[in-house]
Amino acid sequence: MFRRFLPQAGALLLAALSVAPASAEVKVSTVLDGLDNPSGVAIHAKTGHLFVATHPAVLRVAPGNPAKKFVEVDAFKTDIYGKGPKYEIGPLGVALLGEDHLIVGDGSLADAAELVRVFKIGATPLEKPTAADNAEFKLGPIGPGDESAKGEGNFYAIAVGPKAFYVTSNGDDTKGWILKCEIKDGKPGKLVPFIATKPLVNTDAPVAITFSPDGKQLVVGQMGEVNMASDSQLSFYNPEDGKLLKNHAAGLNDIAGLAYSPKTGKLYAVDYSWVDAKNGGLFRLDVTAEGVKAEKIVSLDKPTALVFDKEGALYITLFGTAAEGSKGPAGKLVKIAPEL
């Protein structure tokens, strides 16, 4: 799916050396298991409800003891993603637009046909799920043209600002687009290509995206090639004009999600690590003028996305690995207590 240049040996070694070992043991608890390839997670600031993108539906989760799950949006189609192994996917990135709208990036159709959908939501779960085709707003598709030779799709992740939201995409591998949708009177406008990341950082696959705590920078994790180790990069952009502010090798294999802790302001990433899942996990990224130091906090089995609640508890989605002979999905939603 992806193409990329080969980094110089020295740069690759420097990235690998920037990963520090975990400093202390962190307790990870399971909120839900048996999830089908969960790929995105968002949290409602007021209710604390979690919205989890899975194949082939978006779930609403009330995190209690025990947690309760409801189907919020269903009837997504199915696409196949990955290179050995391959996975069935549906919706991918999710984010809240205000208190009453949910943005869902699609991965269930062919590139150039997929949409970013915006659904009306309430404070309580629906008695009957909304069908994917019944979104209040459908943004896209972005078909082949001058900006994207193949068209865009696989809308991985979404970052919402006061004036616009931004979507990472996989379509034209020579461009690596971040898309932008302006918000007017609380409603989304047109979805358009905004930042072509590949020509700027020479690395494929913008996947993870978030805002810096002050809202002045878009922070992007370039996943890189799934069959290459230690090639992920961390980039910072001006959300107004798309200018690249800085870019560093991250020393990670495949950055899949980014989030800042509301307690400490520290930046955290999950590394899926396609090349060797045993190396995946949660990392703290310490960014200086000289570069990025990645400290492994805890090993995790194929993590895909993360979100903090307002108290600082961290929720992470995992694809997981099915046990031999197991017939059910291996995905999980896990939690780390407010200590990061």
C-alpha positions as CSV (number, residue, x, y, z in Angstrom):
1,M,0.0,0.0,0.0
2,F,2.8,2.4,0.8
3,R,6.0,3.4,-0.9
4,R,8.9,5.2,0.6
5,F,12.5,6.2,0.2
6,L,15.2,4.4,2.1
7,P,16.6,6.5,5.0
8,Q,20.3,6.9,5.3
9,A,21.9,4.3,7.7
10,G,23.1,7.0,10.0
11,A,19.7,8.6,10.4
12,L,18.1,5.2,11.0
13,L,20.6,4.4,13.7
14,L,20.1,7.7,15.4
15,A,16.3,7.1,15.4
16,A,16.7,3.7,16.9
17,L,19.0,5.0,19.6
18,S,16.5,7.6,20.6
19,V,14.2,5.1,22.2
20,A,14.7,4.8,25.9
21,P,13.4,1.9,28.0
22,A,10.3,2.2,30.3
23,S,11.0,3.9,33.5
24,A,8.4,2.2,35.7
25,E,5.7,-0.4,35.5
26,V,2.3,0.9,34.4
27,K,-1.0,-1.0,35.2
28,V,-3.2,-1.5,32.1
29,S,-6.8,-2.7,32.7
30,T,-9.2,-4.0,30.2
31,V,-12.4,-2.0,29.7
32,L,-13.9,-4.1,26.9
33,D,-12.6,-7.1,24.9
34,G,-13.8,-9.1,21.9
35,L,-13.8,-6.0,19.8
36,D,-13.4,-6.3,16.0
37,N,-10.3,-4.4,14.8
38,P,-10.9,-1.2,16.8
39,S,-9.1,1.6,15.1
40,G,-10.2,4.9,16.6
41,V,-11.4,6.3,19.9
42,A,-12.8,9.7,21.0
43,I,-14.3,10.9,24.3
44,H,-17.3,13.2,24.9
45,A,-16.0,15.9,27.2
46,K,-19.4,16.3,29.0
47,T,-20.7,12.8,29.4
48,G,-17.4,10.9,29.4
49,H,-18.8,8.4,26.8
50,L,-16.3,6.9,24.5
51,F,-16.9,6.4,20.8
52,V,-14.9,3.5,19.4
53,A,-14.5,2.8,15.7
54,T,-14.6,-0.9,15.0
55,H,-15.3,-3.2,12.0
56,P,-18.1,-2.6,11.0
57,A,-19.6,-0.1,13.4
58,V,-19.0,2.8,15.8
59,L,-19.7,1.8,19.4
60,R,-20.6,4.1,22.3
61,V,-19.1,3.0,25.5
62,A,-20.1,4.1,29.0
63,P,-16.9,3.4,31.0
64,G,-18.1,2.1,34.3
65,N,-17.6,-1.2,36.2
66,P,-18.6,-3.0,34.2
67,A,-18.5,-0.9,31.1
68,K,-21.6,-0.8,28.9
69,K,-21.4,-0.7,25.1
70,F,-24.0,0.4,22.6
71,V,-24.0,0.5,18.8
72,E,-24.1,4.2,17.7
73,V,-23.6,3.8,13.9
74,D,-23.7,0.6,12.0
75,A,-24.0,-0.8,8.4
76,F,-20.6,0.2,7.2
77,K,-19.2,-1.8,4.4
78,T,-15.9,-3.7,4.6
79,D,-12.5,-3.1,3.1
80,I,-9.1,-4.9,3.5
81,Y,-6.1,-3.1,4.9
82,G,-2.5,-4.1,5.5
83,K,0.4,-6.2,4.3
84,G,0.7,-9.6,5.8
85,P,-1.4,-9.7,8.0
86,K,-4.4,-8.1,6.4
87,Y,-7.4,-6.9,8.3
88,E,-11.1,-6.2,7.7
89,I,-11.8,-2.5,8.4
90,G,-14.8,-0.2,8.4
91,P,-14.8,3.2,10.1
92,L,-11.4,4.4,11.2
93,G,-10.8,7.9,12.8
94,V,-13.4,9.4,15.1
95,A,-13.7,12.8,16.8
96,L,-16.3,15.0,18.5
97,L,-17.5,18.2,16.8
98,G,-18.9,20.2,19.7
99,E,-21.2,18.2,22.0
100,D,-23.7,16.9,19.5
101,H,-21.9,15.8,16.4
102,L,-19.6,12.8,15.8
103,I,-17.1,12.9,12.9
104,V,-16.2,9.5,11.4
105,G,-13.5,8.9,8.9
106,D,-14.3,6.0,6.6
107,G,-12.1,3.1,5.6
108,S,-14.8,0.8,4.4
109,L,-14.9,1.6,0.6
110,A,-12.3,1.9,-2.1
111,D,-10.0,4.9,-2.2
112,A,-11.6,7.8,-4.1
113,A,-15.0,6.7,-2.9
114,E,-14.7,7.0,0.8
115,L,-16.3,9.8,2.9
116,V,-15.9,11.7,6.1
117,R,-19.3,11.5,7.7
118,V,-20.7,13.7,10.5
119,F,-23.5,12.3,12.6
120,K,-25.9,14.0,15.0
121,I,-25.6,12.4,18.5
122,G,-27.4,12.9,21.8
123,A,-26.3,12.7,25.4
124,T,-27.6,9.1,25.8
125,P,-27.3,6.0,23.5
126,L,-29.7,5.5,20.7
127,E,-32.4,2.9,20.9
128,K,-31.7,2.0,17.3
129,P,-28.3,2.7,15.6
130,T,-27.9,5.2,12.9
131,A,-27.0,3.6,9.5
132,A,-23.7,4.8,8.0
133,D,-25.5,6.1,5.0
134,N,-27.7,8.3,7.1
135,A,-25.1,10.8,8.2
136,E,-26.2,14.4,8.6
137,F,-23.2,15.6,6.6
138,K,-21.2,13.6,4.0
139,L,-17.9,15.2,3.1
140,G,-16.1,14.0,-0.1
141,P,-15.3,11.9,-1.9
142,I,-12.0,13.2,-3.2
143,G,-11.6,11.5,-6.5
144,P,-8.6,11.4,-8.9
145,G,-7.4,14.8,-10.1
146,D,-4.6,17.3,-10.2
147,E,-4.0,17.2,-6.4
148,S,-4.4,13.4,-5.9
149,A,-3.6,11.1,-8.8
150,K,-5.6,8.2,-7.3
151,G,-8.0,9.9,-5.1
152,E,-8.1,9.8,-1.3
153,G,-9.3,7.3,1.3
154,N,-8.6,5.5,4.5
155,F,-9.3,8.5,6.7
156,Y,-7.2,7.5,9.7
157,A,-7.5,10.2,12.3
158,I,-9.1,13.6,13.0
159,A,-8.1,16.7,14.9
160,V,-10.7,19.3,15.7
161,G,-9.9,23.0,16.1
162,P,-12.1,26.0,16.6
163,K,-12.1,27.0,13.0
164,A,-11.6,23.7,11.1
165,F,-10.9,20.0,11.5
166,Y,-8.1,18.1,9.9
167,V,-8.1,14.5,8.6
168,T,-5.1,12.3,7.8
169,S,-5.5,10.3,4.6
170,N,-4.0,7.5,2.5
171,G,-4.5,7.8,-1.2
172,D,-1.8,9.4,-3.4
173,D,1.4,8.0,-1.8
174,T,3.5,10.7,-3.5
175,K,1.6,13.4,-1.6
176,G,0.5,12.0,1.8
177,W,-2.4,14.5,2.2
178,I,-3.7,16.0,5.3
179,L,-7.2,17.2,4.5
180,K,-9.0,20.3,5.9
181,C,-12.6,21.1,6.5
182,E,-13.6,24.6,7.7
183,I,-16.2,24.9,10.4
184,K,-18.8,27.7,10.0
185,D,-21.6,28.2,12.5
186,G,-20.8,24.8,14.0
187,K,-21.3,23.1,10.6
188,P,-18.7,21.5,8.4
189,G,-17.8,23.0,5.0
190,K,-16.0,21.3,2.1
191,L,-13.3,18.7,2.6
192,V,-10.2,19.7,0.7
193,P,-6.5,18.6,0.4
194,F,-4.5,21.0,2.6
195,I,-0.9,19.7,3.4
196,A,1.0,17.4,1.1
197,T,3.3,15.9,3.7
198,K,5.4,13.5,1.6
199,P,7.2,16.3,-0.4
200,L,8.0,18.1,2.9
201,V,9.3,15.2,5.1
202,N,10.1,12.4,2.5
203,T,8.1,9.9,4.5
204,D,4.8,8.1,3.7
205,A,1.6,7.8,5.5
206,P,0.4,10.6,7.8
207,V,-1.7,8.7,10.3
208,A,-1.8,10.2,13.8
209,I,-2.8,13.8,14.3
210,T,-3.6,16.1,17.2
211,F,-3.3,19.7,18.3
212,S,-0.6,21.0,20.6
213,P,-2.0,22.0,24.0
214,D,-2.0,25.7,23.1
215,G,-3.8,25.0,19.8
216,K,-1.1,26.7,17.7
217,Q,0.4,23.6,16.1
218,L,-0.9,20.5,14.3
219,V,1.2,17.6,15.4
220,V,1.4,14.7,12.9
221,G,2.8,11.2,13.2
222,Q,4.1,9.9,9.8
223,M,3.7,6.1,10.1
224,G,6.1,5.3,7.3
225,E,6.4,2.0,5.5
226,V,4.9,-0.9,7.4
227,N,7.7,-3.2,6.6
228,M,10.5,-0.9,7.8
229,A,11.6,-0.4,11.4
230,S,12.3,2.9,13.1
231,D,11.1,5.1,10.2
232,S,8.3,7.0,11.8
233,Q,8.6,10.8,12.0
234,L,7.0,13.5,14.2
235,S,6.0,16.7,12.4
236,F,4.6,20.1,13.5
237,Y,2.6,22.4,11.2
238,N,0.9,25.8,11.3
239,P,-2.8,24.9,11.1
240,E,-3.6,28.3,9.4
241,D,-1.3,28.0,6.4
242,G,0.0,24.5,6.5
243,K,3.7,25.5,6.9
244,L,6.0,22.9,8.2
245,L,7.5,24.2,11.5
246,K,9.7,21.3,12.5
247,N,10.2,17.6,11.7
248,H,12.1,14.9,13.6
249,A,12.8,11.2,13.4
250,A,10.8,9.6,16.2
251,G,12.7,6.4,16.6
252,L,9.4,4.4,16.4
253,N,8.2,1.9,13.9
254,D,4.6,2.9,13.1
255,I,3.1,5.8,14.9
256,A,-0.7,5.2,14.9
257,G,-2.0,7.7,17.5
258,L,-1.0,10.8,19.4
259,A,-2.4,12.6,22.4
260,Y,-1.3,15.1,25.0
261,S,-1.9,14.5,28.7
262,P,-4.2,17.1,30.2
263,K,-2.3,16.7,33.6
264,T,1.3,17.1,32.5
265,G,1.1,18.4,28.9
266,K,3.4,15.5,27.8
267,L,3.0,14.0,24.4
268,Y,2.2,10.3,24.1
269,A,2.2,8.0,21.0
270,V,1.1,4.5,20.3
271,D,3.3,2.4,18.0
272,Y,1.6,-0.4,16.2
273,S,4.9,-1.8,15.0
274,W,3.9,-3.8,12.0
275,V,7.4,-5.2,11.5
276,D,7.5,-6.8,15.0
277,A,4.4,-6.5,17.2
278,K,6.4,-7.3,20.3
279,N,8.0,-3.9,20.0
280,G,4.7,-2.0,19.9
281,G,3.3,-0.1,22.8
282,L,2.7,3.3,24.5
283,F,5.6,5.8,24.4
284,R,6.1,9.3,25.8
285,L,7.7,11.6,23.3
286,D,10.0,14.3,24.7
287,V,10.5,16.9,22.0
288,T,13.5,19.3,22.1
289,A,15.2,21.5,19.5
290,E,17.6,18.7,18.9
291,G,15.0,16.0,18.3
292,V,12.7,13.5,19.9
293,K,13.4,11.0,22.7
294,A,10.8,8.2,22.9
295,E,10.5,6.5,26.2
296,K,8.5,3.3,26.3
297,I,5.9,3.3,29.0
298,V,4.3,-0.1,28.4
299,S,4.2,-2.8,25.8
300,L,0.8,-3.2,24.0
301,D,-0.5,-5.7,21.4
302,K,-1.0,-3.7,18.2
303,P,-2.3,-0.4,19.6
304,T,-4.2,1.8,17.1
305,A,-5.5,5.0,18.9
306,L,-5.6,6.7,22.2
307,V,-7.5,9.5,24.1
308,F,-7.2,11.1,27.5
309,D,-10.3,11.9,29.6
310,K,-10.4,15.2,31.4
311,E,-9.1,13.6,34.7
312,G,-6.1,12.2,32.8
313,A,-7.1,8.6,32.4
314,L,-5.9,7.2,29.1
315,Y,-7.9,4.9,26.9
316,I,-6.2,2.9,24.1
317,T,-7.6,0.7,21.4
318,L,-5.8,-2.5,20.5
319,F,-6.2,-4.8,17.4
320,G,-4.7,-7.6,19.5
321,T,-3.6,-11.0,18.4
322,A,-6.1,-13.9,18.3
323,A,-5.1,-16.9,20.4
324,E,-4.5,-20.1,18.4
325,G,-7.9,-21.8,17.8
326,S,-9.8,-18.7,18.9
327,K,-12.8,-17.8,16.7
328,G,-13.7,-14.4,18.1
329,P,-12.2,-10.9,17.6
330,A,-9.1,-10.1,19.6
331,G,-9.5,-6.4,19.9
332,K,-9.6,-4.5,23.2
333,L,-10.3,-1.1,24.7
334,V,-7.9,-0.7,27.7
335,K,-7.4,2.0,30.3
336,I,-4.4,3.4,32.2
337,A,-5.2,5.3,35.4
338,P,-4.5,9.1,35.6
339,E,-0.8,8.9,36.3
340,L,0.9,10.0,33.0
